[in-house]
Amino acid sequence: MANPLKVVIAGCSGRMGHVLLECVFADNDLVLHGALDRVGSPQLGRDAGEQLGQVSGVSMTDNIDDALKNADVLVDFTRPEASMLYLDACQKHQVKMIIGTTGFSSEQKLAIEAASKNIAIVFAPNMSVGVTLLINLVQSAAKVLNEGYDIEIIEAHHRHKVDAPSGTALRLGEAAASALGRNLEECAIYGREGVTGERDPSTIGFATVRGGDVVGDHTVLFAGIGERVELTHKASSRATFALGALRAAKFLSGKSTGLFDMQDVLNLR
């Protein structure tokens, strides 16, 4: 890459923000251009690298316009409400966007799709290369195990995660449903309690675990008579998501508009 990509990171004082900063500092093809954090954060005004024992020359700010001026790409793993503000600002400044935030409403997803007509966006509930592969494997398995197998998706995350099921679990459900010609909104079951009756074979079930510091575990279970097929991905570090997001940022360097996901980034379509 001739000139390093000028990267802005949203939520720099958060768990993902720390890891993204580390990965940007370690990559010669990237340079930290802006560091955003929430209004009222005690980190505002301090050097973004200070929390990692480095001097970046970039101060933490809550001024979105200042952070995005002359930037190439914004990487966002925050909350939907903040992401919508960043989306508007990125369009204003013609800055590309990597969106790893989850928990968006249908209307917010439509807003992201509309924005992609003005700027290039990679939008994925999970930026991990392994999870992207898992999505493809689930689609292949569902096409083969299309009769006599019940599909259940089990996910586990740390105690601080605020949305459930995870965006990744839902994406895995969508992958299985589409391979079977089903609509996930019509066949998903999000928890069971009491006398539920026998399982409807056309449904896809979800189970959610929250606790401790689990980074992210996902299993898609195909349960048949006499056998079970389980496809599992376990993340042991947030670095896998950060590295995938920064790979996506480089992918967008040649794009001006369009909506992409990690399947596009990894050329798996």
C-alpha positions as CSV (number, residue, x, y, z in Angstrom):
1,M,0.0,0.0,0.0
2,A,1.6,3.3,-1.2
3,N,0.3,5.5,1.6
4,P,-1.0,4.2,5.0
5,L,-4.7,4.2,5.4
6,K,-5.9,6.9,7.8
7,V,-8.0,5.1,10.3
8,V,-10.5,6.5,12.9
9,I,-11.5,4.2,15.7
10,A,-14.8,4.7,17.6
11,G,-15.1,3.7,21.2
12,C,-11.4,3.9,21.9
13,S,-11.7,3.4,25.7
14,G,-13.7,0.2,25.4
15,R,-12.5,-3.4,25.2
16,M,-12.6,-3.6,21.4
17,G,-11.2,-0.1,21.1
18,H,-8.1,-1.1,23.0
19,V,-7.5,-4.1,20.7
20,L,-8.1,-2.1,17.6
21,L,-5.6,0.5,18.7
22,E,-3.0,-2.2,19.3
23,C,-3.6,-3.7,15.9
24,V,-3.4,-0.4,14.1
25,F,-0.2,0.5,15.8
26,A,1.3,-2.8,14.8
27,D,0.4,-2.5,11.1
28,N,2.6,-0.4,8.8
29,D,-0.2,-0.1,6.2
30,L,-2.4,1.8,8.7
31,V,-2.1,5.0,10.7
32,L,-4.3,6.2,13.5
33,H,-6.0,9.4,12.3
34,G,-8.7,9.9,14.8
35,A,-9.8,8.4,18.2
36,L,-13.5,8.8,19.2
37,D,-15.0,8.2,22.6
38,R,-18.3,8.8,24.3
39,V,-19.3,12.2,25.6
40,G,-18.1,12.6,29.2
41,S,-15.5,10.0,28.9
42,P,-12.6,10.6,31.4
43,Q,-10.2,9.7,28.5
44,L,-11.2,12.8,26.4
45,G,-8.2,15.0,25.6
46,R,-5.6,12.3,26.4
47,D,-3.4,10.7,23.8
48,A,-5.1,7.6,22.4
49,G,-1.9,5.5,22.8
50,E,-1.4,6.4,26.5
51,Q,-3.6,3.6,27.7
52,L,-1.2,1.2,25.8
53,G,2.0,2.9,26.9
54,Q,2.5,4.6,23.5
55,V,2.4,8.1,22.1
56,S,0.2,8.3,19.0
57,G,-0.1,12.1,18.7
58,V,-3.8,11.6,18.4
59,S,-6.0,12.9,21.2
60,M,-9.3,11.2,22.2
61,T,-12.3,13.3,21.3
62,D,-16.1,13.2,21.1
63,N,-16.1,15.7,18.2
64,I,-17.1,13.4,15.3
65,D,-16.5,16.0,12.6
66,D,-13.0,16.8,13.8
67,A,-12.0,13.1,14.0
68,L,-13.3,12.3,10.5
69,K,-11.8,15.3,8.7
70,N,-9.5,14.0,5.9
71,A,-9.8,10.4,7.2
72,D,-10.1,7.3,5.0
73,V,-12.1,4.9,7.1
74,L,-13.9,4.7,10.4
75,V,-14.0,1.4,12.4
76,D,-17.1,1.1,14.6
77,F,-17.8,-1.5,17.3
78,T,-20.1,0.5,19.6
79,R,-23.8,0.7,19.9
80,P,-26.5,1.2,17.3
81,E,-27.5,4.7,18.4
82,A,-23.8,5.9,18.2
83,S,-23.3,4.0,14.9
84,M,-26.2,5.9,13.3
85,L,-24.5,9.2,14.2
86,Y,-21.2,8.0,12.8
87,L,-23.0,6.8,9.6
88,D,-24.4,10.3,9.0
89,A,-21.0,11.9,9.7
90,C,-19.2,9.5,7.4
91,Q,-21.5,10.3,4.5
92,K,-20.9,14.0,5.2
93,H,-17.1,13.7,5.1
94,Q,-17.0,10.9,2.5
95,V,-15.3,8.5,4.9
96,K,-15.7,4.7,4.4
97,M,-17.0,2.7,7.3
98,I,-16.5,-0.7,8.9
99,I,-19.5,-1.6,11.1
100,G,-19.1,-4.4,13.6
101,T,-21.8,-3.2,15.9
102,T,-24.7,-5.5,16.5
103,G,-28.3,-5.1,17.7
104,F,-29.6,-2.9,14.9
105,S,-33.3,-2.6,14.2
106,S,-34.7,-3.3,10.7
107,E,-35.0,0.4,10.1
108,Q,-31.4,1.0,11.1
109,K,-30.2,-1.7,8.7
110,L,-32.1,-0.1,5.9
111,A,-30.4,3.2,6.8
112,I,-27.0,1.5,6.5
113,E,-28.0,0.0,3.1
114,A,-29.1,3.5,1.9
115,A,-25.8,5.0,3.0
116,S,-23.9,2.5,1.0
117,K,-25.0,4.3,-2.1
118,N,-22.9,7.3,-1.0
119,I,-19.9,5.6,0.7
120,A,-18.4,2.1,0.8
121,I,-19.3,0.1,3.9
122,V,-18.4,-3.3,5.3
123,F,-21.2,-4.4,7.6
124,A,-20.9,-7.7,9.4
125,P,-22.0,-9.0,12.8
126,N,-18.7,-10.8,13.2
127,M,-15.5,-9.8,11.6
128,S,-13.7,-13.0,12.4
129,V,-12.2,-14.9,9.4
130,G,-13.1,-18.2,11.2
131,V,-16.8,-17.2,11.7
132,T,-17.0,-16.1,8.1
133,L,-15.9,-19.6,7.1
134,L,-18.3,-21.1,9.6
135,I,-21.2,-19.3,7.9
136,N,-20.3,-21.0,4.6
137,L,-19.9,-24.4,6.3
138,V,-23.4,-24.0,7.9
139,Q,-24.9,-23.3,4.5
140,S,-23.3,-26.4,3.0
141,A,-24.3,-28.6,5.9
142,A,-27.9,-27.4,5.9
143,K,-28.3,-28.2,2.2
144,V,-27.1,-31.8,2.9
145,L,-28.9,-32.3,6.3
146,N,-32.1,-30.9,4.9
147,E,-34.4,-33.7,6.2
148,G,-34.6,-35.3,9.6
149,Y,-32.3,-32.9,11.3
150,D,-33.2,-30.3,13.9
151,I,-31.2,-27.1,13.9
152,E,-30.2,-25.4,17.2
153,I,-27.8,-22.5,17.6
154,I,-26.1,-22.0,21.0
155,E,-24.1,-18.9,21.7
156,A,-22.2,-17.7,24.7
157,H,-20.7,-14.2,25.5
158,H,-19.4,-12.2,28.4
159,R,-21.6,-10.7,31.1
160,H,-21.4,-7.2,29.5
161,K,-23.0,-8.0,26.2
162,V,-26.4,-6.2,26.0
163,D,-28.1,-7.8,23.0
164,A,-29.3,-11.4,22.6
165,P,-29.1,-13.6,20.6
166,S,-25.8,-12.3,19.3
167,G,-25.7,-10.8,15.8
168,T,-23.4,-13.7,14.8
169,A,-25.9,-16.3,16.0
170,L,-28.6,-14.6,14.0
171,R,-26.4,-14.5,10.9
172,L,-25.7,-18.3,11.3
173,G,-29.5,-18.8,11.6
174,E,-30.0,-16.8,8.4
175,A,-27.4,-18.9,6.7
176,A,-29.1,-22.2,7.6
177,A,-32.6,-20.8,6.9
178,S,-31.7,-19.5,3.4
179,A,-30.1,-22.8,2.5
180,L,-33.3,-24.5,3.4
181,G,-35.6,-22.0,1.6
182,R,-37.0,-20.7,4.9
183,N,-37.4,-17.2,6.4
184,L,-35.7,-17.0,9.7
185,E,-38.2,-14.4,11.0
186,E,-40.9,-17.0,10.6
187,C,-39.1,-20.1,11.9
188,A,-36.9,-18.9,14.7
189,I,-37.6,-19.9,18.3
190,Y,-35.8,-17.7,20.9
191,G,-36.1,-19.7,24.1
192,R,-38.4,-22.3,25.6
193,E,-40.2,-22.5,28.9
194,G,-43.0,-24.6,30.3
195,V,-45.0,-27.2,28.4
196,T,-43.9,-26.3,24.8
197,G,-45.2,-29.5,23.1
198,E,-43.1,-31.4,20.6
199,R,-40.5,-29.6,18.6
200,D,-41.7,-28.3,15.2
201,P,-39.1,-29.7,12.7
202,S,-39.3,-26.6,10.6
203,T,-38.0,-24.3,13.4
204,I,-34.5,-23.1,14.2
205,G,-33.9,-22.8,17.9
206,F,-31.6,-20.3,19.7
207,A,-30.1,-20.6,23.2
208,T,-28.1,-17.8,24.8
209,V,-25.5,-17.9,27.6
210,R,-24.1,-14.8,29.3
211,G,-21.4,-14.9,31.9
212,G,-17.9,-14.1,33.0
213,D,-15.4,-13.0,30.3
214,V,-16.4,-15.3,27.4
215,V,-15.2,-13.6,24.3
216,G,-17.6,-15.4,22.0
217,D,-18.6,-19.1,21.4
218,H,-21.0,-20.2,18.7
219,T,-22.3,-23.7,17.9
220,V,-24.7,-24.8,15.2
221,L,-26.1,-28.2,16.0
222,F,-27.8,-30.5,13.5
223,A,-29.5,-33.2,15.6
224,G,-30.7,-36.2,13.7
225,I,-31.8,-39.7,14.8
226,G,-28.7,-41.6,15.9
227,E,-26.2,-38.8,15.2
228,R,-25.4,-35.1,15.7
229,V,-23.3,-32.8,13.6
230,E,-21.9,-29.8,15.5
231,L,-20.1,-26.9,13.8
232,T,-18.4,-24.7,16.4
233,H,-16.3,-21.5,16.6
234,K,-14.7,-20.3,19.8
235,A,-13.0,-16.9,20.0
236,S,-10.3,-16.7,22.7
237,S,-9.3,-13.1,22.0
238,R,-10.9,-10.0,20.6
239,A,-7.9,-9.6,18.3
240,T,-9.6,-12.0,15.8
241,F,-12.4,-9.4,15.3
242,A,-10.0,-6.5,15.2
243,L,-7.7,-8.1,12.6
244,G,-10.7,-9.0,10.5
245,A,-12.1,-5.4,10.7
246,L,-8.7,-3.9,9.6
247,R,-8.5,-6.4,6.8
248,A,-12.0,-5.2,5.7
249,A,-10.7,-1.6,5.9
250,K,-7.9,-2.4,3.4
251,F,-10.5,-4.2,1.2
252,L,-12.4,-0.9,1.0
253,S,-9.4,1.0,-0.2
254,G,-10.3,0.3,-3.8
255,K,-14.1,0.9,-3.3
256,S,-16.0,4.2,-3.4
257,T,-19.5,3.0,-2.7
258,G,-21.3,-0.3,-2.0
259,L,-22.4,-2.5,0.9
260,F,-20.1,-5.5,1.6
261,D,-19.7,-8.1,4.3
262,M,-16.8,-10.4,5.3
263,Q,-17.8,-12.9,2.6
264,D,-16.8,-10.2,0.1
265,V,-13.6,-9.3,2.0
266,L,-12.5,-13.0,1.9
267,N,-13.7,-13.6,-1.7
268,L,-16.0,-16.4,-0.6
269,R,-18.9,-15.6,-2.8
